[in-house]
């Protein structure tokens, strides 16, 4: 018999998975726009707007890893890859359909905005796949090593390592594909990595709140995970 708590746990898992997939797909679509940010006055971040939703994906995989386990976190990562590939397939089809004269967006404008997306997605997916699986693996290593204690430790250590790998790989691949010049490699890696580190530190309290709520709601012990979902 399916209980109300199992239904609720499944619903929350689906919401987290939806937010993860949406954040990932959107980041791949908007990455061509860059902006600067000077929060401290002495350092200027020059980063893609695609990086804005990206830290959300690591917060969500850490949440799923903590509450639902390693297997469910890996499943969300794989589904996210499929969603990215499928979105690029749709964009490719759309780019092959000629715009009519009265179209508000002509072919040149459409291709200028979305033309580099397949390269961006390829670079992002290769980096993302590597970084996410490393993030999940490191997260569970520290979770097992500390016997479920010190949530901040596994959250930040896993994110710092995976974000450095992700940022270096995606910028390197975009330079390799000649989307950016190689002279941009170090500045973009430094800006992207530092920005992600700041966000990772800021999202730690959010992770604590989510985990605290989930453990109380589902009567979970410190190192206990939800195993049964209605899927």
C-alpha positions as CSV (number, residue, x, y, z in Angstrom):
1,X,0.0,0.0,0.0
2,X,1.3,3.4,-1.0
3,X,1.5,5.9,1.9
4,X,1.0,9.6,1.9
5,X,4.7,10.1,2.8
6,X,5.8,8.0,-0.1
7,X,3.6,10.1,-2.4
8,X,5.0,13.3,-0.9
9,X,8.6,12.1,-1.2
10,X,8.1,11.2,-4.8
11,X,6.5,14.6,-5.5
12,X,9.4,16.5,-4.0
13,X,11.8,14.4,-5.9
14,X,10.1,15.2,-9.2
15,X,10.0,18.9,-8.3
16,X,13.8,18.8,-7.7
17,X,14.4,16.9,-10.9
18,X,12.3,19.4,-12.8
19,X,14.2,22.3,-11.4
20,X,17.5,20.6,-12.2
21,X,16.6,19.9,-15.8
22,X,15.2,23.3,-16.4
23,X,18.3,25.0,-14.9
24,X,20.6,22.9,-17.0
25,X,18.8,23.4,-20.3
26,X,18.4,27.2,-19.8
27,X,22.1,27.6,-18.9
28,X,23.0,25.9,-22.3
29,X,20.6,28.2,-24.2
30,X,21.7,31.6,-22.8
31,X,25.5,31.1,-22.3
32,X,26.5,33.4,-25.2
33,X,25.7,36.6,-23.3
34,X,28.4,37.8,-20.9
35,X,28.2,40.3,-18.1
36,X,30.5,41.7,-15.4
37,X,30.0,41.9,-11.6
38,X,32.1,43.8,-9.1
39,X,30.8,42.8,-5.7
40,X,34.0,43.7,-3.8
41,X,35.1,46.7,-5.8
42,X,38.6,45.3,-6.4
43,X,37.8,42.3,-8.6
44,X,35.7,42.3,-11.8
45,X,34.0,39.0,-12.6
46,X,33.4,38.5,-16.4
47,X,31.1,35.6,-16.7
48,X,28.4,34.1,-18.9
49,X,24.8,34.5,-17.9
50,X,24.6,30.7,-18.4
51,X,26.5,30.3,-15.1
52,X,23.6,31.9,-13.2
53,X,21.3,28.9,-13.1
54,X,24.1,26.4,-13.1
55,X,25.0,26.4,-9.3
56,X,21.3,25.4,-8.7
57,X,22.1,22.1,-10.4
58,X,24.8,21.3,-7.8
59,X,22.6,22.3,-4.9
60,X,19.9,20.0,-6.2
61,X,22.2,17.0,-6.8
62,X,23.6,17.5,-3.3
63,X,20.1,17.6,-1.8
64,X,19.0,14.5,-3.7
65,X,22.3,12.7,-2.7
66,X,21.7,13.5,0.9
67,X,18.0,12.6,1.1
68,X,17.4,10.1,-1.8
69,X,20.8,8.6,-2.2
70,X,23.6,8.3,-4.9
71,X,21.5,6.2,-7.4
72,X,18.7,8.8,-7.6
73,X,21.2,11.7,-8.0
74,X,23.0,9.9,-10.9
75,X,19.6,9.2,-12.5
76,X,18.8,13.0,-12.5
77,X,22.2,13.7,-14.1
78,X,21.6,11.3,-16.9
79,X,18.0,12.6,-17.5
80,X,19.5,16.1,-17.6
81,X,21.9,15.1,-20.4
82,X,19.0,13.7,-22.4
83,X,17.0,16.9,-22.0
84,X,20.0,19.0,-23.2
85,X,20.5,16.9,-26.3
86,X,16.8,16.9,-27.1
87,X,16.5,20.7,-26.7
88,X,19.4,21.1,-29.2
89,X,17.7,18.7,-31.6
90,X,14.6,20.9,-31.5
91,X,16.7,24.1,-32.0
92,X,18.4,22.5,-35.0
93,X,15.1,21.6,-36.6
94,X,13.9,25.2,-36.0
95,X,17.0,26.7,-37.6
96,X,16.4,24.6,-40.7
97,X,12.9,26.0,-41.2
98,X,13.1,29.3,-43.3
99,X,11.5,32.4,-41.7
100,X,8.8,34.2,-43.6
101,X,9.3,37.9,-44.5
102,X,6.9,39.1,-41.8
103,X,8.5,37.0,-39.1
104,X,9.5,39.1,-36.1
105,X,12.8,37.1,-35.9
106,X,14.6,36.4,-39.1
107,X,16.9,33.5,-39.9
108,X,20.1,35.6,-39.2
109,X,18.9,36.7,-35.8
110,X,17.8,33.3,-34.8
111,X,21.0,31.7,-35.9
112,X,23.1,34.4,-34.2
113,X,21.4,33.7,-30.9
114,X,21.1,29.9,-31.1
115,X,23.8,29.1,-33.7
116,X,26.5,28.3,-31.2
117,X,24.3,26.4,-28.9
118,X,25.2,22.9,-30.2
119,X,28.9,23.7,-29.6
120,X,28.0,25.2,-26.2
121,X,25.9,22.2,-25.2
122,X,28.6,19.7,-26.4
123,X,31.2,21.5,-24.3
124,X,28.9,21.9,-21.4
125,X,27.7,18.3,-21.4
126,X,31.2,16.9,-21.5
127,X,32.2,19.1,-18.6
128,X,29.0,18.7,-16.8
129,X,28.9,15.0,-17.0
130,X,32.4,14.7,-15.6
131,X,31.8,17.3,-12.9
132,X,28.4,16.1,-11.7
133,X,29.5,12.4,-11.3
134,X,32.6,13.6,-9.5
135,X,30.5,15.8,-7.3
136,X,28.2,13.0,-6.4
137,X,31.1,10.6,-5.8
138,X,33.0,13.0,-3.6
139,X,29.8,13.9,-1.7
140,X,29.1,10.3,-0.8
141,X,32.7,9.6,0.1
142,X,32.6,12.4,2.7
143,X,29.1,11.3,3.8
144,X,30.3,7.8,4.4
145,X,33.6,8.9,6.0
146,X,31.9,11.2,8.5
147,X,29.0,8.8,9.0
148,X,26.5,11.4,7.9
149,X,27.9,14.3,10.0
150,X,29.3,17.6,8.9
151,X,27.0,18.4,6.0
152,X,28.9,21.6,5.2
153,X,32.1,19.6,4.6
154,X,30.8,17.3,2.0
155,X,28.6,20.0,0.4
156,X,31.5,22.4,-0.1
157,X,34.3,20.0,-0.8
158,X,32.4,18.1,-3.5
159,X,31.2,21.4,-5.1
160,X,34.6,23.1,-5.0
161,X,36.3,20.2,-6.7
162,X,33.6,19.5,-9.3
163,X,33.2,23.2,-10.1
164,X,36.9,23.7,-10.8
165,X,36.8,20.7,-13.2
166,X,33.6,21.9,-14.8
167,X,34.7,25.4,-15.3
168,X,38.1,24.4,-16.7
169,X,36.7,21.8,-19.1
170,X,33.8,23.9,-20.5
171,X,36.0,27.0,-21.1
172,X,38.8,24.9,-22.5
173,X,36.4,23.1,-24.9
174,X,34.8,26.4,-26.0
175,X,38.3,27.7,-26.7
176,X,39.1,24.5,-28.6
177,X,36.0,25.0,-30.7
178,X,37.1,28.6,-31.3
179,X,34.0,30.1,-29.7
180,X,36.4,32.0,-27.5
181,X,40.1,32.9,-28.0
182,X,42.6,31.0,-25.8
183,X,43.6,34.3,-24.3
184,X,40.2,34.3,-22.5
185,X,40.9,30.9,-20.9
186,X,42.5,31.9,-17.6
187,X,40.3,35.0,-17.0
188,X,37.1,33.1,-17.7
189,X,38.2,30.1,-15.6
190,X,39.2,32.3,-12.6
191,X,36.0,34.4,-12.8
192,X,33.7,31.4,-13.3
193,X,35.3,29.3,-10.5
194,X,35.4,32.1,-8.0
195,X,31.8,33.0,-8.7
196,X,30.7,29.4,-8.3
197,X,32.6,29.2,-5.0
198,X,30.8,32.2,-3.7
199,X,27.5,30.8,-4.7
200,X,28.4,27.4,-3.1
201,X,29.2,29.1,0.2
202,X,26.0,31.0,0.1
203,X,23.8,28.0,-0.8
204,X,25.2,25.9,2.2
205,X,22.6,27.4,4.6
206,X,19.9,26.7,2.0
207,X,21.0,23.0,1.9
208,X,20.9,22.8,5.7
209,X,17.3,24.2,5.7
210,X,16.2,21.8,3.0
211,X,17.8,18.8,4.7
212,X,16.5,19.8,8.1
213,X,12.9,20.0,6.7
214,X,13.2,16.7,4.9
215,X,14.6,14.8,7.8
216,X,11.8,16.1,10.1
217,X,9.1,15.6,7.6
218,X,10.1,12.0,6.8
219,X,11.5,11.1,10.3
220,X,15.0,10.4,8.9
221,X,18.1,9.8,11.0
222,X,21.3,11.7,10.3
223,X,22.6,9.2,7.8
224,X,19.3,7.8,6.6
225,X,17.9,8.1,3.0
226,X,14.5,7.7,1.5
227,X,14.6,4.5,-0.5
228,X,11.0,4.0,-1.7
229,X,9.4,6.3,-4.2
230,X,6.2,5.9,-6.2
231,X,7.7,5.9,-9.7
